[in-house]
Amino acid sequence: MEDRKHIHDFVHRLWQSPELRARFEADAGAVLAEQGFAEAECALLLDGEFPALGELGMHPLAQMVYSLARNPQIADQISFGDYLEDLE
């Protein structure tokens, strides 16, 4: 399995840094390029949909964090409640 640490580290920085999120919102492509992502990785990250992030090898929890960092309003559409029944 390819090492995806650089992707998860970026997602963590994106979540933790309001400045990075603001720059990402203004020009996501430039921020991804400066992070050293490969062209294919950039394309999947810019797509941002869950299937693309899964193809990238991003952990499902990191996918959620990345989606929230890109679009905080997505919180209205994401719920753990749907999964609670499966845990019982």
N, CA, C and O of each residue as an XYZ file, in Angstrom:
352
protein
N       0.837     -1.192      0.000
C       0.000      0.000      0.000
C       0.878      1.250      0.000
O       1.821      1.367      0.783
N       0.553      2.165     -0.882
C       1.331      3.388     -0.950
C       1.161      4.201      0.326
O       0.107      4.191      0.962
N       2.228      4.903      0.675
C       2.184      5.760      1.847
C       1.307      6.976      1.551
O       1.562      7.710      0.595
N       0.307      7.184      2.344
C      -0.606      8.321      2.175
C      -0.443      9.333      3.309
O      -1.298     10.194      3.514
N       0.666      9.217      4.041
C       0.894     10.115      5.169
C       0.892     11.571      4.731
O       0.354     12.427      5.433
N       1.490     11.865      3.572
C       1.547     13.258      3.120
C       0.148     13.821      2.869
O      -0.092     15.011      3.074
N      -0.761     12.975      2.432
C      -2.139     13.415      2.197
C      -2.835     13.690      3.525
O      -3.477     14.726      3.698
N      -2.701     12.758      4.451
C      -3.350     12.919      5.749
C      -2.741     14.085      6.532
O      -3.454     14.794      7.243
N      -1.425     14.285      6.404
C      -0.791     15.433      7.058
C      -1.340     16.746      6.499
O      -1.589     17.691      7.248
N      -1.528     16.796      5.182
C      -2.088     17.999      4.568
C      -3.509     18.254      5.075
O      -3.853     19.385      5.417
N      -4.322     17.215      5.124
C      -5.701     17.370      5.609
C      -5.690     17.909      7.036
O      -6.491     18.778      7.379
N      -4.788     17.398      7.863
C      -4.687     17.876      9.243
C      -4.311     19.360      9.266
O      -4.923     20.145      9.990
N      -3.304     19.745      8.472
C      -2.899     21.157      8.424
C      -4.038     22.034      7.912
O      -4.265     23.128      8.429
N      -4.750     21.554      6.901
C      -5.864     22.310      6.336
C      -6.938     22.552      7.395
O      -7.506     23.641      7.473
N      -7.209     21.548      8.195
C      -8.228     21.649      9.238
C      -7.775     22.582     10.354
O      -8.579     23.341     10.896
N      -6.492     22.528     10.700
C      -5.975     23.269     11.846
C      -5.635     24.728     11.542
O      -5.553     25.545     12.460
N      -5.439     25.060     10.278
C      -4.943     26.389      9.927
C      -5.988     27.214      9.168
O      -6.248     26.954      7.994
N      -6.580     28.197      9.829
C      -7.528     29.064      9.126
C      -6.879     29.784      7.940
O      -7.524     30.009      6.916
N      -5.604     30.140      8.087
C      -4.906     30.820      6.996
C      -4.770     29.908      5.775
O      -4.994     30.339      4.644
N      -4.406     28.657      6.010
C      -4.274     27.710      4.907
C      -5.633     27.461      4.257
O      -5.730     27.394      3.032
N      -6.682     27.323      5.071
C      -8.025     27.132      4.510
C      -8.449     28.322      3.659
O      -9.061     28.144      2.606
N      -8.129     29.532      4.105
C      -8.485     30.730      3.339
C      -7.742     30.747      2.006
O      -8.326     31.071      0.972
N      -6.466     30.402      2.030
C      -5.698     30.346      0.775
C      -6.223     29.239     -0.121
O      -6.299     29.402     -1.339
N      -6.588     28.104      0.485
C      -7.131     26.977     -0.271
C      -8.452     27.364     -0.922
O      -8.707     27.019     -2.076
N      -9.281     28.075     -0.185
C     -10.567     28.521     -0.730
C     -10.355     29.477     -1.906
O     -11.094     29.435     -2.890
N      -9.345     30.334     -1.796
C      -9.075     31.315     -2.850
C      -8.455     30.682     -4.088
O      -8.775     31.071     -5.211
N      -7.558     29.697     -3.888
C      -6.874     29.070     -5.030
C      -6.370     27.685     -4.630
O      -5.190     27.495     -4.337
N      -7.288     26.731     -4.627
C      -6.964     25.369     -4.188
C      -5.832     24.765     -5.012
O      -4.949     24.109     -4.461
N      -5.849     24.977     -6.313
C      -4.815     24.405     -7.173
C      -3.422     24.869     -6.801
O      -2.481     24.075     -6.787
N      -3.284     26.153     -6.499
C      -1.975     26.694     -6.120
C      -1.503     26.109     -4.792
O      -0.330     25.768     -4.643
N      -2.415     25.993     -3.828
C      -2.049     25.428     -2.525
C      -1.620     23.973     -2.684
O      -0.626     23.554     -2.092
N      -2.358     23.205     -3.475
C      -1.991     21.801     -3.679
C      -0.647     21.690     -4.384
O       0.157     20.819     -4.051
N      -0.397     22.560     -5.352
C       0.882     22.529     -6.073
C       2.042     22.826     -5.134
O       3.089     22.183     -5.218
N       1.868     23.785     -4.249
C       2.958     24.130     -3.331
C       3.188     23.038     -2.289
O       4.257     22.980     -1.681
N       2.199     22.175     -2.080
C       2.343     21.060     -1.143
C       3.111     19.898     -1.764
O       3.490     18.958     -1.064
N       3.340     19.959     -3.068
C       4.120     18.922     -3.737
C       3.328     17.701     -4.158
O       3.912     16.644     -4.395
N       2.018     17.820     -4.258
C       1.210     16.692     -4.703
C       1.442     16.420     -6.186
O       1.679     17.338     -6.971
N       1.369     15.154     -6.549
C       1.452     14.757     -7.952
C       0.213     15.271     -8.679
O      -0.812     15.553     -8.058
N       0.318     15.387     -9.992
C      -0.790     15.897    -10.799
C      -2.068     15.081    -10.589
O      -3.156     15.642    -10.462
N      -1.928     13.760    -10.555
C      -3.101     12.895    -10.359
C      -3.712     13.108     -8.975
O      -4.934     13.112     -8.831
N      -2.870     13.282     -7.963
C      -3.375     13.545     -6.612
C      -4.120     14.880     -6.574
O      -5.192     14.985     -5.976
N      -3.543     15.897     -7.217
C      -4.202     17.212     -7.269
C      -5.579     17.099     -7.902
O      -6.549     17.672     -7.406
N      -5.658     16.362     -8.996
C      -6.945     16.223     -9.694
C      -7.992     15.593     -8.782
O      -9.138     16.042     -8.747
N      -7.604     14.561     -8.048
C      -8.553     13.895     -7.146
C      -8.930     14.795     -5.970
O     -10.090     14.831     -5.558
N      -7.955     15.515     -5.434
C      -8.248     16.427     -4.331
C      -9.134     17.582     -4.787
O     -10.026     18.009     -4.053
N      -8.896     18.082     -5.982
C      -9.734     19.162     -6.507
C     -11.146     18.676     -6.803
O     -12.111     19.421     -6.639
N     -11.266     17.420     -7.240
C     -12.594     16.838     -7.444
C     -13.342     16.867     -6.112
O     -14.477     17.339     -6.037
N     -12.693     16.358     -5.065
C     -13.208     16.453     -3.713
C     -14.382     15.565     -3.352
O     -14.786     15.529     -2.190
N     -14.938     14.848     -4.311
C     -16.059     13.954     -4.008
C     -15.525     12.717     -3.286
O     -14.367     12.339     -3.461
N     -16.372     12.095     -2.481
C     -15.925     10.948     -1.690
C     -15.336      9.818     -2.541
O     -14.331      9.239     -2.127
N     -15.898      9.471     -3.703
C     -15.267      8.424     -4.516
C     -13.848      8.801     -4.962
O     -12.963      7.946     -4.999
N     -13.633     10.069     -5.298
C     -12.298     10.515     -5.711
C     -11.327     10.443     -4.542
O     -10.183     10.018     -4.707
N     -11.776     10.857     -3.366
C     -10.912     10.807     -2.187
C     -10.602      9.367     -1.806
O      -9.495      9.068     -1.358
N     -11.567      8.476     -1.978
C     -11.329      7.053     -1.741
C     -10.318      6.487     -2.718
O      -9.455      5.695     -2.340
N     -10.424      6.891     -3.970
C      -9.457      6.446     -4.981
C      -8.058      6.922     -4.625
O      -7.068      6.252     -4.918
N      -7.988      8.066     -4.002
C      -6.716      8.629     -3.574
C      -6.110      7.832     -2.419
O      -4.912      7.920     -2.150
N      -6.951      7.059     -1.746
C      -6.486      6.276     -0.607
C      -6.649      7.007      0.711
O      -6.071      6.615      1.725
N      -7.439      8.073      0.694
C      -7.650      8.854      1.902
C      -8.571      8.092      2.858
O      -9.599      7.552      2.449
N      -8.189      8.059      4.118
C      -8.990      7.408      5.151
C     -10.371      8.064      5.199
O     -10.478      9.278      5.027
N     -11.435      7.278      5.429
C     -12.789      7.850      5.461
C     -12.966      9.009      6.442
O     -13.683      9.962      6.139
N     -12.334      8.944      7.600
C     -12.457     10.063      8.539
C     -11.742     11.299      8.012
O     -12.214     12.420      8.204
N     -10.613     11.102      7.352
C      -9.911     12.232      6.732
C     -10.738     12.805      5.585
O     -10.714     14.012      5.342
N     -11.470     11.941      4.878
C     -12.351     12.427      3.814
C     -13.389     13.384      4.387
O     -13.679     14.424      3.796
N     -13.942     13.029      5.536
C     -14.954     13.876      6.158
C     -14.344     15.213      6.576
O     -14.928     16.270      6.337
N     -13.170     15.161      7.199
C     -12.499     16.383      7.638
C     -12.160     17.262      6.435
O     -12.364     18.476      6.470
N     -11.643     16.646      5.375
C     -11.300     17.394      4.160
C     -12.548     18.048      3.575
O     -12.515     19.213      3.179
N     -13.626     17.314      3.523
C     -14.878     17.851      2.983
C     -15.385     19.016      3.826
O     -15.858     20.015      3.284
N     -15.289     18.895      5.141
C     -15.713     19.975      6.030
C     -14.810     21.197      5.901
O     -15.288     22.330      5.963
N     -13.506     20.976      5.722
C     -12.578     22.093      5.551
C     -12.851     22.830      4.244
O     -12.751     24.055      4.180
N     -13.195     22.078      3.205
C     -13.491     22.684      1.901
C     -14.833     23.403      1.907
O     -14.989     24.448      1.275
N     -15.800     22.839      2.623
C     -17.161     23.356      2.576
C     -17.827     23.119      3.932
O     -18.463     22.084      4.132
N     -17.689     24.070      4.872
C     -18.249     23.866      6.210
C     -19.755     23.584      6.219
O     -20.256     22.955      7.151
N     -20.471     24.034      5.206
C     -21.909     23.804      5.154
C     -22.257     22.333      4.950
O     -23.403     21.933      5.151
N     -21.284     21.536      4.555
C     -21.548     20.107      4.366
C     -21.900     19.441      5.702
O     -22.455     18.342      5.723
N     -21.578     20.105      6.806
C     -21.911     19.554      8.127
C     -23.411     19.309      8.263
O     -23.843     18.429      9.008
N     -24.194     20.093      7.536
C     -25.644     19.903      7.575
C     -26.077     18.610      6.897
O     -27.203     18.151      7.090
N     -25.181     18.020      6.099
C     -25.515     16.821      5.334
C     -24.855     15.563      5.872
O     -25.162     14.459      5.421
N     -23.950     15.719      6.833
C     -23.193     14.583      7.363
C     -23.679     14.276      8.772
O     -23.803     15.173      9.606
N     -23.951     13.010      9.027
C     -24.401     12.604     10.351
C     -23.873     11.214     10.667
O     -23.838     10.328      9.813
N     -23.466     11.050     11.912
C     -23.084      9.717     12.368
C     -24.312      8.917     12.776
O     -24.242      7.700     12.947
N     -25.431      9.603     12.932
C     -26.657      8.956     13.377
C     -27.059      7.777     12.518
O     -27.578      6.783     13.027
N     -26.826      7.877     11.217
C     -27.191      6.790     10.309
C     -26.426      5.507     10.609
O     -26.883      4.414     10.276
N     -25.262      5.640     11.238
C     -24.415      4.473     11.481
C     -24.624      3.867     12.861
O     -24.175      2.751     13.125
N     -25.299      4.592     13.738
C     -25.471      4.100     15.104
C     -26.243      2.790     15.157
O     -25.935      1.923     15.976
N     -27.234      2.636     14.299
C     -28.007      1.392     14.281
C     -27.118      0.198     13.968
O     -27.338     -0.894     14.491
N     -26.115      0.397     13.115
C     -25.213     -0.694     12.748
C     -24.323     -1.116     13.908
O     -23.826     -2.242     13.934
N     -24.121     -0.220     14.864
C     -23.256     -0.530     15.997
C     -23.982     -1.304     17.086
O     -23.346     -1.924     17.939
N     -25.288     -1.273     17.063
C     -26.055     -1.927     18.124
C     -26.203     -3.402     17.886
O     -26.823     -4.098     18.690
